Amino acid sequence: MKRLFIFLCLTFMLVSFSFCKGKNKKSESNNADYIVENTDFAINQYGLMTEMIEDSGKILNPKSFINGKFKFIPPTEWTSGFFPGSLWYLYELTGDEKWKMHAEKHTEALDTVQYLTNTHDVGFMINCSYGNGLRLSGNKAYEKVIVQAAQSLITRYRPGAGIIQSWNANPKKDWKCPVIIDNMMNLELLFNATKLSGDSTFYKIAVSHADQTMKNHYRPDFSTWHVVDYDPENGTIRHKNTHQGYSDESTWARGQSWGIYGFVMCYRETNDPKYLRQAEKALEFVSGHPHYPDDGVPYWDYDAPDIPNTYRDASAAAILASALYEISAYSTKKDYKAWADNIINTLASPAYRAKIGENGYFLLMHSVGSLPHNSEVDVPLNYADYYFLEALKRKRELEK
């Protein structure tokens, strides 16, 4: 009887193990299928996009599709790096040399951006295009472009305030040295430039800017102001405002996502735990906010007065999801990966993901550029697509 009992126990354990193993394999397979299906969708949409561009005989850079018309942008527009970056991600997700060819052509069309000193956005423009290009192709010529772009960016560094000036002075708004939370995203270019050149100047400026942003851009609840205006000579805070949010004291959703992403990236580049803590606290603000929807896609401003009868912002969600996938590798404070999965599942649903051949061939619908300026409201945007593809790539890497 004792032997029979032991035999039955062992049998039960083996069956249970096989069942769990089978479930895990099925789960892994489902996740792989999910990545493949969304990648195939992106291939179809961007296949139509690149075909349309090739047929034009020009090198066009699509930003959006508004009222049935494409919005193409010049290399000097702040979002010019996102379309080339998306092409690089398609190459990474598929291994298809066709996407590399398209990515190289659209990246190298931005060659002159490396010399721009009138904008902080060279980080977005060059790192998303040339940065991904260098990472995936190893093209040494791209190294010089990245270092030169970083050199251009640090001409906007104001030592007295310890920050990189975002926009030029604006007398109408009484801004002398406005810095926006978005600028955290441009610091990655500086970290990369130090790695490529060996010059620590870029690294030190990036750290100084991150430290001042952490000190001055965040409220006690770890929500962020959009704009902080400094005295460039001594660093005194002159104003704290919004430009694209609902009000000066509200929390613009994409700005909150930019800050989170930026501090996660700073932790990756420096290993300084204060940056990880900052990102964790800013994420606590989001997850605990009464207006943050269960499906993970925020309203355009967390304090918009007409919630829930107002716009969601798919771009803010995609940036947030990508940051969540990365922080899930560094922190166990929360199940960040499950949170990211929830957002991506929503974005990949019919509520946000376009049908093939529609939406101007962009992937995601329902992003908001600047509602106060009635600019690019409830439309596709190239940076929403870029961070959606980046999130898919990071999800695939985590699940491998």
N, C-alpha and C positions, 0 to 999 in steps of 0.2 A: 504493500500500500504506500509505504514511504517512497519507494522507487517510482511508483506511478505518479505520485504528487510532484516529485522533482522533475520528472519527464514532462508533465503538463505545464509546470512553471517555465521550464526552458523553452518549450514550444511556444507558449504565450509571448515570451520575451523576443523570440526570433521573429514571430509574426508581427509584433508591435514595431520592432526595429525596421523590418522590411516595409511596413506601412508608412512609417515616418520618413524613411529614405525615399520612398516613392513619392510622398507628398512634397518633400524638398526638391526632388528632381522636377516634379510638375511645376512647382512655384518658380524655379529657375528658368524652366522652359517658357512659362508664361511671361516672365519679365523680359527674356530675350525676344520673344515674339512681339512684345509691346514696343521695344526699341526698334525692331526691324520694321514694324508697321508704320510707326511715326517717321522713320527715316525714309521709307518708300514714299510716303505722302510728300515729304519735303523734296525728294528727288523729282517727283512729278511736277510739283508746283514750280520749283526753281528751274526745272527743265524747260517749262513753258516760258518762264521769265527770261532765261538766258537766250532761248530761241528768238523771242521777241526782240531782245537787244541786238543779237547777231544780225537779224533781218534789217535792222535800222542802219547798219553800216557804221554805227558810232559806238563809243564806249560810254554807255549811260549808267548813271548811278541812281537806282530807285530808292526813294525814301518812304513814299506812301502812295495810296490810291484814294483820291478824294472826289466824291461826286462823279464817279465814272471816268476820272482822268488820272493818269500817272503823275506823280510829283518826282521829277528828277532833280538832282542837286549837283552843284559844282564840287571840286575837290576841297574847297575852302569851307564848306558847310560842316558843322560840328559832327554830323552823323555819317560822314562820308566813308568811314572805316568799317561800318557795320555790314554792308552788303559784301564787300570782299571777305570780311571775317566769316560770314555765314557760308560762303563758298569754300573757304578753308575747312570749316567744320564738316561740310558735306564730304569733302575729300577724306577727312579723318574718319568719319563714320562709315564710309563705303570702300575706301581704298581705290576708287575709280579715278584713273589719271585724267579723265575728262574734267573733273571738278578742279583738279590742280591747275590745269591749263587756264580755265576761266578765272580761278582765284589769282593766279600770277598776273594775268592781264589787267584785272581790275585793281589789284594791289599796286602795281607799278604805275598805274594812271595817277596815283596820289604822290608821286615822287616829289613834287614841289612843296608839299605840306611840311616837310622836315625843316623848312626855313621860316615857317610862320612864327612870329613873336607877338602877334596881336591877339592871341587867344590861348587859354589854358587847355583847350580841347585837343591839342595835338596828341595828348595821351590816348584819348579815345581813337582818334583818326589813324595814328600810326601803330599803336600796340595791337589793336584788333586786326589790322591788315598785315603789316610787315612783321609784327610780333608773332602772330600765328604762322605766317609764312616762313619765318626763320625756324620756328619750332618744328614745322612739318616738312620743310624742304631742305633745310640746312644751307640755304643760299647765303654765302658769306657776304655778298653785296648788301644784303638786308641789314647786316650789323651796323654798317656805317650810317645808314638811314636812321636807325633807331637811336644811335648815339647823338647824331646831329639834331634829331627832333628833341631829345632830352636837353641838349644844349640850348635850343631855342626856348624850351619851356622854362628853364631856370632863369632866363632873362626877366621873368615875371616874379621872381622871388624878391621879397621885401625883408631884408635882414632885421630891420627895426621891429617888425611885427612877427617875424618868424614864419611867414606864410607865403604861398604863391597866389598872387592876385588873379582872380578869375576874370572879371570883366573890367573894362576901363572905367575911369571915374565918370560919374553921371551927375552933373550939377542939378538937373531937374529933380532927382531923387535925393540930392544931398549925399551922394556916395563918393567917398574919396578912394577907397580901396575895398571894393566888395568881393567877398569870398563866398562861393556857394558850396553846399554840401556835396554836389556832384563832383567837385574837384578831387575828392578822395579817390575817384576812379583813375585819375591821371597819374597817380603816384607809382603805379605798376611800371610805367614806362621808365621812371627814374631808377627804380630798383634793377630793372633789366639792363639799363645803361651802365650801372656800376659793375654788374657781372660781366658785361661785354668789354668794358674799357679798363676796368681796374681802378677807375677814379671814384673815390668814396664821396666826392662832393654831391653827386646825385642822391646817393643813399641818405646822407645827412640832411639834405633839404627835404626829402620825402618824410623822414622821421620828424623833423621840426614841424612840418605842415600838419602831419597826423596828430602830433601832441597838442598843437594849438587848436585844432578842430575838436579834439576830444574835450579840451578845457572850455572852449567858448561856444561851440555849436549845439550843445546838448542841454536840455532842461533837466531838472531833478528826476523826472520820470523817464528819462532817456529817449524822449522824443526829440526831434531835431528842428531847429530853425532852418529855413532855406538859405537866407542871405545873412551874413554877418559883415558889417562894414567897419574896417579898421582905420585908424590913423596909421599910414604906412611908415611914419618916422619912429613912433614910439609904441605902437601896438595897442593903444587905447581903443576900446570898443565904442564906436560912434552910434551904430544902429543895429537892430536885429529885426529883419523884415522877411516877407515872402515876396516872390515874384510870380510863381506859378501855382501856389497854394491858395486856399480859401481866404486866409487872413494871416496877419503877422504872428498870431499866437496859435494857429492851427498847425497840424502836421500833414504836410504834403506827402502823399503815399510814395511816389517814386523817389523823393528825396530820402525818406526813411530807408528805402531799399538800397539806394546808392551808398548811404553811410554804413549799413550793415555789411554789404559786399566789400566796401573799401577797408573796413577794419579786419575782416576775416583775411583779406589779402595781405594786409600789413602784418598780421600774426604769422602768416606763412613765410613772409620774406624776412622777418626779424626774430621770430621765436619769442617775442616779448609778450608775456601773458596779459599785460594790461590791455593790449589790443583785442585779445580773445574775450576778456571780461567785458569790454565795451560792446562788442558785437552781441554777446549773450544778453546783456542788459537791454540793448536796443531791441532784440528779439522778444524779450519778455514784455516790453511795451506793446509790441504788435499782437502777440498771442493773447495778452490779457485785455486788449481793448474791446469795449462793448460793441463797437461797430465793425469789428473784423469778422467777415462772414465765415461760416463753417467750411465753405468750399475752397477757401484759401486765397481768393482773388480780391484784393482790397478795392474799396471805393477810391476815387481819385484823390480824395483828401479824407483823412480819418475823422475830421471834425466838420465835414460838409453838412450844412443845416438841413438839407433835404434827403438825407439817407433815410430809407432805402431807395427813394425815387430819384436816384442820380446815377452817374456813370461809374462803372468799374474801370480799372486800368490793368489790362493784360500785361503791359510792359513792366509795371511795378511788380506784378506777380512773377513774371519770368526771371527778373533780376533777383528777386527774393529766393525763388526756388534754386537757382544756381548757387547762390551764397549758402543756402541751407545744406545742399549736397556737400559743399566743401567743408563747412564747419562740422558736419557729422563725422568727419574723419579726425577731428581734433578734440571734440567735446562730447561728453555723455550727460550734460546737464539736462537735456531733453532729447526725445527721439526726433532729432532734426531730419533724419532721412524720411521717416514716415510723413512728417509735415511737408517736405518737398514733394514726395510722391503724391500727396493729396492735391497740391497745387498743380502739378504737371498733369495729373489725371483730369482735373477740371479744364485746364487749357487745351488738352487733347480731345476734349468732348465736343460734340456738335455746337455747344453753346459758345465756344471760342475758336475752334479750329475751322478754317474755311473749307468749303467744298473744292475739289480739284477743278481748276479752270476759272474759279471765281476769286473775288477779293484782290484783284490786280496781281494774282499769283503769289501774294504774300501768304504766310502760314497762319498767322493769328489775326483775329478780328478784335475790335473793342479796346483799343488803347487810347490814351488821352495825352496829347502833347502839352497844351496849356489852355485850360478851360477859361481862366480869367481873360485871356486874349482871344478867345474863340478860335484858337488855332489847333488844327489837327485833333479834333474832338471825335471820339468814337470811330476811329479809323485804324487801318493797319499801320504799323510803324516798323522800320527796318531793325531797330534795336530790340523790339519785342521778339522778333524772329531770331535774332542773334543769340540772345540769352536763353531762349527756348531750346535752340540747338545745343548751346553750351551745357544746359541742364541735362539734356538727353545724353550727351557725351559723358558728363560726370556721373550720371546714374549708371551708365553702362560700365564705367571703370570701377565704381564701388561694388557693383554686383558680380564683377569678374572674380 
